[in-house]
Amino acid sequence: FPGKLWSFTQFKTLFVSDDLITQGPELTSPVVGRGQGIYMPMSLDGVNAYVSFSLVFTNKAYSGSTIHVQGSSNQLLVVSEYNVVFETGKFRYATGYITFETLSFDPSTFYSLAGANISIRHN
């Protein structure tokens, strides 16, 4: 919408992502996949957000495998935790959770850098 100011704390605003996932935070770090999904503030005060996205792996070891993450959390916290709800490929039948830690965020461009720690268990 022309002239609309978007905010990560504006109730009912839907954000769609298709972001690179790299092995580390450096610009030269190898790409391992993409994070594709949605993010939406779901509380009237904009503090809590709903997240649903897939980690789509493109690297040689896990190419074609996915981990789907879903949940809600206080988006003002530095570290947030979400459920691993289903998986495909080499992660089929896995269970677990993922935590994200905000390393940096630029509100003028919506650019953020987050570290992820995935804990899954499967046979």
C-alpha positions as CSV (number, residue, x, y, z in Angstrom):
1,F,0.0,0.0,0.0
2,P,1.5,3.3,-1.0
3,G,2.4,5.5,2.0
4,K,1.8,2.6,4.5
5,L,4.4,2.4,7.2
6,W,5.0,-1.2,8.1
7,S,5.9,-2.3,11.6
8,F,6.8,-5.7,13.1
9,T,4.6,-4.7,16.1
10,Q,1.5,-3.7,14.1
11,F,-1.4,-6.1,14.9
12,K,-2.6,-8.2,11.8
13,T,0.3,-7.2,9.6
14,L,1.5,-10.2,7.6
15,F,5.2,-10.5,6.6
16,V,6.4,-13.1,4.1
17,S,10.0,-14.2,4.0
18,D,12.3,-16.1,1.7
19,D,15.7,-15.6,3.4
20,L,19.1,-17.2,3.0
21,I,20.2,-19.6,5.7
22,T,24.0,-19.8,6.0
23,Q,26.3,-21.8,8.1
24,G,27.5,-18.8,10.0
25,P,26.8,-15.0,10.3
26,E,29.6,-13.9,8.0
27,L,28.7,-12.7,4.4
28,T,31.1,-15.3,3.0
29,S,29.6,-18.2,5.0
30,P,28.3,-21.1,2.9
31,V,24.6,-21.2,2.1
32,V,22.8,-24.3,3.5
33,G,19.2,-23.4,2.5
34,R,16.4,-20.9,2.7
35,G,13.9,-19.9,5.3
36,Q,10.5,-19.5,3.7
37,G,7.3,-18.6,5.5
38,I,5.1,-16.1,7.3
39,Y,5.4,-13.9,10.4
40,M,2.5,-12.0,11.9
41,P,2.0,-9.9,15.1
42,M,-1.0,-11.6,16.8
43,S,-1.5,-9.6,20.0
44,L,-3.2,-6.2,20.1
45,D,-0.1,-4.7,21.6
46,G,2.1,-6.2,18.9
47,V,4.4,-8.0,21.4
48,N,3.5,-11.6,20.5
49,A,4.0,-12.9,17.0
50,Y,3.0,-16.1,15.2
51,V,5.6,-17.7,13.0
52,S,5.2,-20.5,10.4
53,F,8.0,-21.3,8.1
54,S,10.1,-24.0,6.5
55,L,13.8,-24.4,6.5
56,V,14.4,-25.7,3.0
57,F,17.9,-27.2,2.7
58,T,19.8,-26.8,-0.5
59,N,23.3,-27.9,0.5
60,K,24.7,-31.2,-0.7
61,A,24.3,-33.2,2.6
62,Y,20.5,-32.3,3.1
63,S,19.3,-31.1,-0.3
64,G,15.5,-31.5,-0.6
65,S,15.0,-32.0,3.1
66,T,12.9,-29.6,5.2
67,I,12.2,-28.7,8.8
68,H,8.9,-26.9,9.4
69,V,8.8,-24.5,12.4
70,Q,5.6,-23.1,14.0
71,G,4.7,-21.2,17.1
72,S,4.3,-17.9,18.9
73,S,6.5,-15.9,21.2
74,N,7.3,-12.5,22.6
75,Q,9.1,-11.0,19.7
76,L,10.8,-8.4,21.9
77,L,12.9,-11.1,23.6
78,V,16.4,-11.6,22.3
79,V,15.9,-15.4,22.2
80,S,12.7,-17.0,21.1
81,E,11.8,-20.7,20.9
82,Y,9.5,-22.5,18.4
83,N,8.2,-26.1,17.8
84,V,9.5,-28.3,15.0
85,V,6.1,-29.5,13.7
86,F,7.0,-31.7,10.7
87,E,9.9,-32.6,8.5
88,T,10.8,-34.2,5.2
89,G,13.7,-36.0,3.6
90,K,16.5,-36.9,5.9
91,F,14.7,-35.3,8.8
92,R,11.5,-37.4,8.4
93,Y,9.9,-38.4,11.8
94,A,12.1,-36.0,13.7
95,T,10.9,-34.1,16.8
96,G,12.4,-31.1,18.4
97,Y,12.6,-27.3,18.7
98,I,14.5,-24.4,17.4
99,T,15.7,-21.2,19.1
100,F,16.5,-18.0,17.4
101,E,18.7,-15.3,18.8
102,T,18.6,-11.8,17.3
103,L,22.1,-10.8,16.6
104,S,21.3,-7.4,14.9
105,F,18.2,-5.6,13.5
106,D,17.8,-2.5,11.4
107,P,14.2,-1.2,11.8
108,S,14.6,1.2,8.8
109,T,15.2,-1.7,6.4
110,F,13.7,-4.6,8.3
111,Y,17.1,-6.4,7.8
112,S,17.9,-8.7,10.7
113,L,20.6,-11.2,11.4
114,A,19.6,-14.1,13.7
115,G,21.4,-17.2,14.9
116,A,19.5,-20.4,15.1
117,N,20.1,-23.5,17.2
118,I,18.0,-26.6,16.0
119,S,17.6,-29.5,18.4
120,I,16.0,-32.5,16.8
121,R,15.9,-36.2,17.5
122,H,15.2,-38.9,15.0
123,N,16.1,-42.5,14.2
